[in-house]
């Protein structure tokens, strides 16, 4: 299926010379613009009026009718919303808000909760242009029409996308189109579960020999996703493995996830480095007798052992964005003194204090400790453009991640950013550097359409001022800071006065 890269929007379509553009005038364009803006104003007033009214005087039949109409209009607005989103993406208009990408614009300025899903829907249900300017119908034309009519919901679109993405590439294009049309028609009357069942039967019909995928299809389906940490600091790993990866994982689990192996609760449990030919096999047998873990827990501990071997063995090389590809942990002075709280890694993972201590016992630590209310660090000056490893370590400990407002990229995925651009005379000194992800690093600079970055000398925090082209919808361009990587700051409250 077609994937549209919104982070690098397509260039403005160029119409071919042999196709005459539709006749337009400045007056007609201004009229259409005014009508569209007025239509949204009318819609806002209508919604406000509906909010003020209640259905107490309506009959039962009226309430059913209103619920149906409301759902239909909501779905139609979703379809129109895709068009508005594509308008912004095609023109790079999201830059006017100071966002570094269309994704950041959607997440931070529109408040879209599931950016990926919305982008996938917009790409599949919107008209596109070829490089020569020819207009192409939506990838899922029948589905786009059904959503525009309000006959199906966005959730139906997700099911149809999932099914059509699983149609093997060797299936004829006409059959793929017919399958999408059939799914869109079924979606008008079926529930999500029933539509999924129809999709499964449809896939089987398209592959009567039972050969659902080939190598290209499997390559497209491979994936692995690591969720964010929950309230208990746990994360969910979801993966779709290709046959080779599955076979190799089976070999690792067969040994390292066997009963008795890599048991963190058993100090005498053999680790994954123990060879099966080791003569002291009684050790493994005894450990297996003491092992009360489930198979899922043993799989987890085997993965833990595998990752330790990768990190300790130097397989990741000597550097990643200037930081060593190892566990690097930042803590505060209070945490160090009270032996409590959470440590933060360079990839923005939180670690309980007990785990920090356990890791430090087997590591060559790089310790960076800060006062609780300031981020003052040792002075590191450097004449070269690139920051040294010592500077990057200090920057991680101070900023923990990208300092741009609302950005959650950790230090391991970020770069050392010159607060004053190097080309403009900025220096690679620790008090003139901050942490910024690649997208925000490019979004800052001396131009009017770029952010301005400074270091607040009092708080030692990096501030970001929106570009001069920012529209009033975001308010005046005042300096902003990022607290995402420092949740403790949001909990800090002024201490009550001491009257003793």
PATOR-684468 format. One record per residue (C-alpha): x, y, z. Coordinates in Angstrom, 2 decimals, always signed. Layout:
BEGIN
ATOM/X/Y/Z;
...
This chain:
BEGIN
ATOM/+0.00/+0.00/+0.00;
ATOM/+1.09/+3.59/-0.51;
ATOM/+2.82/+5.25/+2.40;
ATOM/+2.90/+9.04/+2.46;
ATOM/+5.88/+10.55/+4.30;
ATOM/+4.35/+13.60/+5.98;
ATOM/+7.59/+14.52/+7.75;
ATOM/+8.94/+15.35/+4.28;
ATOM/+5.85/+16.73/+2.52;
ATOM/+5.70/+16.29/-1.25;
ATOM/+6.67/+19.30/-3.33;
ATOM/+3.94/+21.61/-4.55;
ATOM/+2.37/+19.93/-7.60;
ATOM/+3.43/+21.36/-10.98;
ATOM/+0.76/+21.24/-13.64;
ATOM/+1.90/+19.93/-17.04;
ATOM/+2.21/+22.52/-19.78;
ATOM/-0.34/+20.72/-21.98;
ATOM/-3.07/+20.93/-19.32;
ATOM/-4.56/+24.36/-18.92;
ATOM/-5.25/+25.37/-15.31;
ATOM/-8.86/+26.18/-14.48;
ATOM/-9.70/+29.83/-15.02;
ATOM/-9.56/+31.70/-11.73;
ATOM/-9.42/+35.34/-10.80;
ATOM/-8.31/+37.12/-7.70;
ATOM/-11.93/+38.11/-7.05;
ATOM/-13.29/+34.56/-7.34;
ATOM/-10.50/+33.16/-5.14;
ATOM/-11.18/+35.80/-2.51;
ATOM/-14.89/+34.97/-2.64;
ATOM/-14.31/+31.24/-2.14;
ATOM/-11.90/+31.95/+0.70;
ATOM/-14.41/+34.22/+2.42;
ATOM/-17.23/+31.70/+1.94;
ATOM/-15.21/+28.86/+3.45;
ATOM/-14.16/+30.91/+6.47;
ATOM/-17.75/+32.15/+6.93;
ATOM/-19.05/+28.57/+6.64;
ATOM/-16.83/+27.45/+9.53;
ATOM/-17.97/+30.49/+11.54;
ATOM/-21.58/+29.51/+10.90;
ATOM/-20.78/+25.95/+11.93;
ATOM/-19.20/+27.13/+15.17;
ATOM/-22.31/+29.21/+15.95;
ATOM/-24.56/+26.25/+15.13;
ATOM/-22.58/+23.95/+17.44;
ATOM/-22.70/+26.56/+20.21;
ATOM/-26.49/+26.80/+19.76;
ATOM/-26.88/+23.01/+19.87;
ATOM/-24.88/+22.92/+23.10;
ATOM/-27.34/+25.35/+24.68;
ATOM/-30.41/+23.32/+23.77;
ATOM/-31.68/+20.15/+25.46;
ATOM/-33.96/+17.39/+24.22;
ATOM/-36.46/+17.41/+27.09;
ATOM/-39.30/+18.52/+24.80;
ATOM/-38.45/+15.98/+22.08;
ATOM/-40.31/+12.73/+21.56;
ATOM/-38.55/+9.35/+21.71;
ATOM/-38.56/+9.32/+17.92;
ATOM/-36.92/+12.75/+17.87;
ATOM/-34.12/+11.68/+20.18;
ATOM/-33.33/+8.68/+17.99;
ATOM/-33.33/+10.90/+14.90;
ATOM/-31.04/+13.45/+16.56;
ATOM/-28.58/+10.75/+17.68;
ATOM/-28.44/+9.34/+14.13;
ATOM/-27.95/+12.78/+12.59;
ATOM/-25.27/+13.68/+15.11;
ATOM/-23.28/+10.51/+14.40;
ATOM/-23.60/+11.02/+10.65;
ATOM/-22.42/+14.64/+10.85;
ATOM/-19.52/+13.65/+13.11;
ATOM/-18.32/+11.12/+10.54;
ATOM/-18.69/+13.63/+7.70;
ATOM/-16.61/+16.14/+9.65;
ATOM/-13.91/+13.48/+10.00;
ATOM/-13.81/+13.20/+6.22;
ATOM/-13.63/+16.97/+5.78;
ATOM/-10.93/+17.06/+8.46;
ATOM/-8.73/+14.85/+6.29;
ATOM/-9.00/+17.45/+3.52;
ATOM/-8.06/+20.26/+5.89;
ATOM/-5.10/+18.23/+7.13;
ATOM/-3.89/+17.57/+3.60;
ATOM/-4.21/+21.29/+2.82;
ATOM/-1.84/+22.06/+5.68;
ATOM/+0.57/+19.25/+4.71;
ATOM/+0.72/+20.09/+1.00;
ATOM/+1.58/+23.73/+1.69;
ATOM/+3.96/+23.14/+4.62;
ATOM/+1.62/+25.52/+6.44;
ATOM/+2.35/+23.79/+9.74;
ATOM/+5.64/+25.72/+9.82;
ATOM/+3.68/+28.90/+10.63;
ATOM/+2.89/+27.47/+14.07;
ATOM/+6.55/+26.84/+14.90;
ATOM/+6.11/+23.06/+14.66;
ATOM/+9.07/+21.14/+13.24;
ATOM/+6.93/+18.54/+11.43;
ATOM/+3.31/+17.91/+10.49;
ATOM/+3.20/+15.24/+13.19;
ATOM/+4.24/+17.72/+15.86;
ATOM/+1.68/+20.21/+14.57;
ATOM/-1.06/+17.61/+14.90;
ATOM/+0.01/+16.42/+18.33;
ATOM/+0.82/+19.76/+19.96;
ATOM/-1.43/+22.26/+18.17;
ATOM/-4.43/+20.19/+17.11;
ATOM/-4.31/+17.85/+20.11;
ATOM/-4.77/+14.74/+17.96;
ATOM/-4.44/+11.74/+20.30;
ATOM/-3.47/+9.15/+17.67;
ATOM/-1.38/+10.97/+15.08;
ATOM/-0.32/+7.86/+13.15;
ATOM/-3.87/+6.63/+12.66;
ATOM/-5.08/+10.05/+11.49;
ATOM/-2.20/+10.36/+9.03;
ATOM/-2.79/+6.84/+7.70;
ATOM/-6.47/+7.65/+7.15;
ATOM/-5.72/+10.99/+5.50;
ATOM/-3.18/+9.38/+3.15;
ATOM/-5.52/+6.56/+2.12;
ATOM/-8.72/+8.61/+1.77;
ATOM/-7.45/+11.80/+0.13;
ATOM/-6.85/+12.70/-3.49;
ATOM/-3.21/+13.05/-4.48;
ATOM/-1.18/+14.50/-7.33;
ATOM/+1.48/+12.92/-9.49;
ATOM/+4.81/+14.67/-9.98;
ATOM/+3.40/+16.12/-13.23;
ATOM/+0.39/+17.57/-11.44;
ATOM/-2.24/+15.02/-12.51;
ATOM/-4.89/+14.42/-9.88;
ATOM/-5.23/+10.84/-8.61;
ATOM/-8.25/+9.38/-6.81;
ATOM/-7.90/+8.25/-3.20;
ATOM/-6.20/+4.94/-2.60;
ATOM/-9.39/+3.67/-0.95;
ATOM/-11.96/+5.49/-3.07;
ATOM/-15.04/+3.54/-2.00;
ATOM/-14.09/+3.86/+1.66;
ATOM/-13.50/+7.60/+1.24;
ATOM/-16.96/+8.01/-0.30;
ATOM/-18.61/+6.04/+2.50;
ATOM/-16.94/+8.14/+5.20;
ATOM/-17.84/+11.37/+3.36;
ATOM/-21.49/+10.26/+3.39;
ATOM/-21.29/+9.50/+7.11;
ATOM/-22.19/+5.86/+6.42;
ATOM/-19.12/+4.40/+8.15;
ATOM/-16.99/+5.41/+11.14;
ATOM/-13.22/+6.02/+11.36;
ATOM/-12.95/+2.68/+13.14;
ATOM/-14.33/+0.97/+10.04;
ATOM/-11.62/+2.71/+8.03;
ATOM/-8.97/+1.24/+10.35;
ATOM/-10.32/-2.28/+9.81;
ATOM/-10.45/-1.84/+6.02;
ATOM/-6.89/-0.47/+5.98;
ATOM/-5.67/-3.42/+8.04;
ATOM/-7.26/-5.92/+5.69;
ATOM/-6.19/-4.24/+2.43;
ATOM/-2.63/-3.92/+3.71;
ATOM/-2.57/-7.70/+4.14;
ATOM/-3.62/-8.46/+0.55;
ATOM/-0.57/-10.11/-1.07;
ATOM/+1.23/-8.08/-3.70;
ATOM/+0.83/-10.81/-6.32;
ATOM/-2.96/-10.33/-6.36;
ATOM/-4.16/-8.51/-9.49;
ATOM/-4.81/-4.79/-9.08;
ATOM/-8.41/-5.16/-10.28;
ATOM/-9.03/-7.78/-7.59;
ATOM/-7.50/-5.52/-4.93;
ATOM/-9.80/-2.66/-5.98;
ATOM/-12.82/-4.99/-5.99;
ATOM/-11.91/-6.19/-2.51;
ATOM/-11.77/-2.62/-1.18;
ATOM/-15.14/-1.78/-2.75;
ATOM/-16.69/-4.90/-1.19;
ATOM/-15.28/-4.06/+2.23;
ATOM/-16.57/-0.49/+2.04;
ATOM/-20.06/-1.75/+1.16;
ATOM/-20.04/-4.29/+4.01;
ATOM/-18.82/-1.59/+6.44;
ATOM/-22.06/+0.36/+5.88;
ATOM/-24.11/-2.36/+7.61;
ATOM/-21.72/-4.52/+9.65;
ATOM/-20.13/-4.13/+13.07;
ATOM/-16.35/-3.93/+13.37;
ATOM/-16.08/-7.58/+14.45;
ATOM/-18.28/-8.78/+11.59;
ATOM/-16.34/-6.65/+9.10;
ATOM/-13.07/-8.22/+10.32;
ATOM/-14.55/-11.69/+9.77;
ATOM/-15.57/-10.73/+6.24;
ATOM/-12.02/-9.50/+5.65;
ATOM/-10.56/-12.84/+6.76;
ATOM/-12.84/-14.71/+4.34;
ATOM/-11.96/-12.24/+1.60;
ATOM/-8.25/-12.86/+2.08;
ATOM/-8.84/-16.59/+1.90;
ATOM/-10.83/-16.13/-1.31;
ATOM/-8.02/-14.13/-2.89;
ATOM/-5.60/-16.97/-2.03;
ATOM/-7.40/-20.23/-2.82;
ATOM/-4.13/-22.16/-2.54;
ATOM/-3.58/-20.87/+0.96;
ATOM/-0.37/-19.01/+0.09;
ATOM/-1.20/-15.72/+1.78;
ATOM/+2.20/-14.04/+1.63;
ATOM/+5.49/-14.04/-0.18;
ATOM/+8.84/-12.58/+0.86;
ATOM/+7.83/-9.02/-0.07;
ATOM/+4.64/-9.24/+1.97;
ATOM/+6.47/-10.62/+4.99;
ATOM/+9.06/-7.86/+4.73;
ATOM/+6.29/-5.24/+4.80;
ATOM/+4.61/-6.83/+7.82;
ATOM/+7.66/-7.18/+10.07;
ATOM/+7.53/-4.85/+13.06;
ATOM/+8.46/-4.40/+16.70;
ATOM/+7.02/-1.76/+19.02;
ATOM/+8.07/-0.89/+22.55;
ATOM/+5.40/+0.98/+24.48;
ATOM/+6.00/+3.77/+26.96;
ATOM/+6.35/+2.90/+30.62;
ATOM/+3.15/+2.62/+32.62;
ATOM/+2.51/+3.67/+36.23;
ATOM/+4.53/+0.66/+37.44;
ATOM/+7.41/+1.50/+35.05;
ATOM/+6.59/-1.61/+33.01;
ATOM/+6.53/-1.64/+29.18;
ATOM/+4.84/-3.82/+26.56;
ATOM/+6.87/-5.27/+23.69;
ATOM/+4.81/-6.14/+20.60;
ATOM/+6.44/-7.77/+17.58;
ATOM/+5.63/-9.42/+14.26;
ATOM/+8.69/-11.49/+13.36;
ATOM/+9.76/-12.76/+9.97;
ATOM/+10.62/-16.49/+9.76;
ATOM/+14.41/-16.02/+10.06;
ATOM/+14.15/-13.78/+13.11;
ATOM/+11.68/-16.21/+14.68;
ATOM/+14.03/-19.15/+14.06;
ATOM/+16.99/-17.35/+15.65;
ATOM/+14.89/-16.29/+18.63;
ATOM/+13.75/-19.88/+19.10;
ATOM/+17.39/-20.95/+19.40;
ATOM/+18.14/-18.28/+22.02;
ATOM/+15.03/-19.07/+24.06;
ATOM/+15.63/-22.82/+23.85;
ATOM/+18.83/-22.34/+25.87;
ATOM/+18.50/-19.11/+27.81;
ATOM/+14.80/-19.47/+28.71;
ATOM/+15.15/-23.08/+29.86;
ATOM/+14.14/-23.81/+33.48;
ATOM/+16.88/-22.70/+35.85;
ATOM/+18.65/-20.40/+33.40;
ATOM/+19.02/-16.63/+33.97;
ATOM/+16.82/-16.58/+37.05;
ATOM/+17.21/-13.17/+38.75;
ATOM/+15.66/-14.55/+41.95;
ATOM/+18.28/-17.31/+42.24;
ATOM/+21.85/-16.15/+42.92;
ATOM/+23.16/-19.56/+41.84;
ATOM/+21.26/-19.65/+38.53;
ATOM/+23.53/-20.16/+35.48;
ATOM/+23.69/-17.23/+33.07;
ATOM/+23.38/-17.37/+29.30;
ATOM/+27.15/-17.45/+29.00;
ATOM/+27.26/-20.99/+30.43;
ATOM/+27.97/-23.49/+27.66;
ATOM/+25.73/-26.56/+27.40;
ATOM/+28.89/-28.67/+27.29;
ATOM/+29.94/-27.46/+30.73;
ATOM/+30.64/-30.60/+32.79;
ATOM/+28.88/-29.23/+35.86;
ATOM/+25.39/-29.94/+34.50;
ATOM/+24.12/-30.68/+38.02;
ATOM/+24.16/-26.91/+38.61;
ATOM/+21.59/-26.45/+35.86;
ATOM/+19.47/-29.32/+37.13;
ATOM/+19.47/-28.00/+40.67;
ATOM/+18.58/-24.49/+39.47;
ATOM/+15.71/-25.91/+37.40;
ATOM/+14.27/-27.58/+40.51;
ATOM/+14.22/-24.21/+42.28;
ATOM/+12.74/-22.34/+39.30;
ATOM/+9.09/-21.32/+39.84;
ATOM/+8.85/-18.85/+36.94;
ATOM/+6.33/-19.17/+34.14;
ATOM/+7.51/-19.68/+30.56;
ATOM/+6.64/-16.05/+29.76;
ATOM/+8.77/-14.86/+32.68;
ATOM/+11.67/-17.07/+31.59;
ATOM/+11.40/-15.61/+28.07;
ATOM/+11.63/-12.12/+29.55;
ATOM/+14.72/-12.99/+31.60;
ATOM/+16.35/-14.59/+28.56;
ATOM/+15.86/-11.35/+26.62;
ATOM/+17.36/-9.46/+29.55;
ATOM/+20.43/-11.71/+29.43;
ATOM/+20.71/-11.30/+25.66;
ATOM/+20.66/-7.49/+25.93;
ATOM/+23.30/-7.57/+28.65;
ATOM/+25.56/-9.61/+26.38;
ATOM/+25.07/-7.09/+23.57;
ATOM/+25.83/-4.09/+25.80;
ATOM/+28.76/-5.66/+27.66;
ATOM/+30.24/-7.16/+24.49;
ATOM/+30.57/-3.84/+22.69;
ATOM/+28.41/-4.95/+19.75;
ATOM/+26.83/-1.47/+19.54;
ATOM/+30.13/+0.26/+18.84;
ATOM/+31.73/+3.09/+20.74;
ATOM/+29.31/+5.96/+20.24;
ATOM/+25.75/+6.97/+19.35;
ATOM/+25.15/+10.70/+18.83;
ATOM/+28.23/+11.35/+20.93;
ATOM/+27.08/+9.25/+23.90;
ATOM/+28.39/+5.77/+24.65;
ATOM/+25.76/+3.12/+23.78;
ATOM/+25.51/+2.02/+27.38;
ATOM/+23.16/+2.54/+30.30;
ATOM/+23.72/+6.16/+31.40;
ATOM/+21.70/+7.25/+34.41;
ATOM/+21.03/+10.70/+35.85;
ATOM/+19.98/+11.28/+39.49;
ATOM/+19.54/+14.31/+41.75;
ATOM/+21.43/+15.20/+44.88;
ATOM/+18.39/+14.40/+47.05;
ATOM/+18.02/+10.96/+45.50;
ATOM/+21.69/+10.25/+46.07;
ATOM/+21.47/+11.38/+49.69;
ATOM/+18.18/+9.67/+50.57;
ATOM/+18.64/+6.56/+48.39;
ATOM/+15.10/+6.96/+47.03;
ATOM/+13.33/+8.02/+43.86;
ATOM/+13.89/+7.34/+40.17;
ATOM/+16.92/+7.48/+37.93;
ATOM/+16.50/+8.52/+34.28;
ATOM/+18.43/+6.87/+31.43;
ATOM/+19.62/+8.53/+28.24;
ATOM/+16.69/+6.89/+26.42;
ATOM/+14.18/+8.44/+28.88;
ATOM/+13.46/+5.20/+30.73;
ATOM/+12.81/+5.54/+34.48;
ATOM/+14.59/+3.17/+36.85;
ATOM/+13.70/+2.60/+40.53;
ATOM/+16.51/+3.49/+42.91;
ATOM/+17.13/-0.18/+43.84;
ATOM/+17.75/-1.03/+40.17;
ATOM/+20.08/+1.95/+39.85;
ATOM/+22.14/+0.65/+42.76;
ATOM/+22.24/-2.88/+41.32;
ATOM/+23.45/-1.59/+37.97;
ATOM/+26.03/+0.71/+39.52;
ATOM/+27.52/-2.21/+41.41;
ATOM/+28.56/-3.80/+38.10;
ATOM/+29.46/-0.68/+36.15;
ATOM/+32.18/+1.87/+35.65;
ATOM/+29.92/+4.80/+36.56;
ATOM/+29.95/+8.31/+35.17;
ATOM/+28.32/+10.29/+37.98;
ATOM/+26.63/+13.62/+37.41;
ATOM/+24.80/+15.10/+40.41;
ATOM/+22.85/+18.37/+40.40;
ATOM/+21.17/+20.53/+42.99;
ATOM/+17.40/+20.03/+43.02;
ATOM/+16.37/+23.47/+41.77;
ATOM/+19.17/+24.40/+39.39;
ATOM/+20.91/+22.63/+36.56;
ATOM/+24.33/+24.22/+36.94;
ATOM/+27.08/+22.01/+35.57;
ATOM/+30.83/+22.14/+35.30;
ATOM/+32.28/+24.38/+32.61;
ATOM/+33.44/+22.55/+29.49;
ATOM/+34.80/+24.77/+26.69;
ATOM/+35.62/+23.52/+23.22;
ATOM/+36.86/+25.29/+20.08;
ATOM/+35.56/+22.66/+17.67;
ATOM/+32.02/+22.63/+16.28;
ATOM/+31.18/+19.16/+17.62;
ATOM/+30.70/+18.63/+21.33;
ATOM/+33.01/+16.27/+23.17;
ATOM/+31.78/+13.11/+24.87;
ATOM/+32.25/+14.72/+28.28;
ATOM/+30.08/+17.66/+27.20;
ATOM/+27.37/+15.36/+25.84;
ATOM/+27.36/+13.37/+29.07;
ATOM/+26.97/+16.59/+31.05;
ATOM/+24.20/+17.81/+28.73;
ATOM/+22.31/+14.54/+29.12;
ATOM/+22.53/+14.73/+32.88;
ATOM/+21.29/+18.32/+32.82;
ATOM/+18.56/+18.22/+30.15;
ATOM/+17.80/+14.46/+29.90;
ATOM/+16.21/+14.95/+26.47;
ATOM/+15.24/+17.45/+23.79;
ATOM/+14.68/+20.85/+25.39;
ATOM/+12.18/+22.05/+22.75;
ATOM/+8.66/+22.63/+24.10;
ATOM/+6.43/+19.53/+24.15;
ATOM/+9.13/+17.26/+22.67;
ATOM/+9.57/+13.86/+24.32;
ATOM/+12.66/+12.64/+22.43;
ATOM/+15.30/+11.32/+24.88;
ATOM/+18.95/+12.31/+24.93;
ATOM/+20.04/+9.12/+23.15;
ATOM/+17.92/+10.21/+20.15;
ATOM/+19.07/+13.84/+20.29;
ATOM/+22.09/+15.99/+19.51;
ATOM/+24.16/+18.74/+21.12;
ATOM/+22.53/+21.97/+19.98;
ATOM/+24.33/+25.34/+19.75;
ATOM/+22.06/+27.90/+21.40;
ATOM/+23.70/+30.46/+19.12;
ATOM/+24.26/+28.90/+15.72;
ATOM/+27.88/+27.92/+15.05;
ATOM/+27.80/+29.79/+11.72;
ATOM/+26.66/+32.91/+13.59;
ATOM/+29.59/+32.86/+16.00;
ATOM/+28.25/+30.41/+18.57;
ATOM/+30.80/+28.50/+20.64;
ATOM/+30.91/+24.85/+21.64;
ATOM/+31.02/+25.68/+25.35;
ATOM/+28.90/+23.83/+27.87;
ATOM/+27.07/+27.02/+28.84;
ATOM/+26.15/+27.63/+25.20;
ATOM/+24.84/+24.15/+24.42;
ATOM/+21.58/+22.32/+24.96;
ATOM/+19.99/+19.02/+23.95;
ATOM/+17.78/+19.00/+20.83;
ATOM/+16.42/+16.21/+18.64;
ATOM/+17.43/+16.38/+14.95;
ATOM/+14.11/+17.92/+13.86;
ATOM/+14.17/+20.68/+16.46;
ATOM/+17.90/+21.21/+15.94;
ATOM/+17.12/+22.13/+12.34;
ATOM/+14.08/+24.19/+13.39;
ATOM/+16.26/+26.60/+15.43;
ATOM/+18.41/+29.29/+13.85;
ATOM/+18.74/+32.95/+12.87;
ATOM/+16.01/+33.06/+10.19;
ATOM/+12.58/+34.58/+10.86;
ATOM/+10.91/+31.19/+10.37;
ATOM/+13.16/+29.45/+12.93;
ATOM/+13.02/+29.17/+16.70;
ATOM/+15.41/+31.18/+18.89;
ATOM/+17.14/+29.37/+21.75;
ATOM/+18.75/+30.87/+24.83;
ATOM/+20.03/+29.69/+28.21;
ATOM/+18.32/+31.26/+31.19;
ATOM/+21.24/+32.23/+33.40;
ATOM/+19.15/+32.03/+36.56;
ATOM/+17.47/+28.65/+36.17;
ATOM/+20.05/+27.13/+33.79;
ATOM/+17.14/+26.07/+31.57;
ATOM/+17.11/+26.24/+27.77;
ATOM/+14.30/+28.48/+26.51;
ATOM/+12.75/+28.32/+23.02;
ATOM/+11.06/+31.35/+21.47;
ATOM/+8.70/+30.65/+18.53;
ATOM/+9.64/+32.10/+15.14;
ATOM/+8.53/+35.59/+14.16;
ATOM/+6.20/+34.08/+11.54;
ATOM/+4.14/+32.31/+14.21;
ATOM/+0.47/+33.16/+13.86;
ATOM/-1.53/+34.72/+16.73;
ATOM/-3.34/+31.42/+17.36;
ATOM/-0.43/+30.48/+19.62;
ATOM/-0.32/+33.83/+21.41;
ATOM/+2.65/+36.21/+21.39;
ATOM/+6.03/+34.59/+20.75;
ATOM/+7.18/+34.27/+24.36;
ATOM/+10.04/+31.99/+25.51;
ATOM/+8.96/+28.47/+26.48;
ATOM/+10.63/+25.59/+28.33;
ATOM/+10.12/+21.83/+28.28;
ATOM/+9.29/+19.97/+31.51;
ATOM/+8.47/+16.60/+29.93;
ATOM/+11.84/+15.11/+30.91;
ATOM/+11.65/+16.59/+34.42;
ATOM/+8.25/+15.64/+35.86;
ATOM/+9.59/+16.38/+39.34;
ATOM/+9.58/+20.08/+38.51;
ATOM/+5.85/+20.05/+37.94;
ATOM/+5.41/+18.60/+41.44;
ATOM/+7.66/+21.17/+43.09;
ATOM/+5.70/+23.54/+45.29;
ATOM/+6.83/+26.47/+47.34;
ATOM/+7.59/+25.43/+50.89;
ATOM/+5.34/+26.99/+53.56;
ATOM/+7.04/+29.69/+55.66;
ATOM/+8.70/+28.59/+58.86;
ATOM/+7.17/+30.51/+61.79;
ATOM/+9.27/+28.86/+64.47;
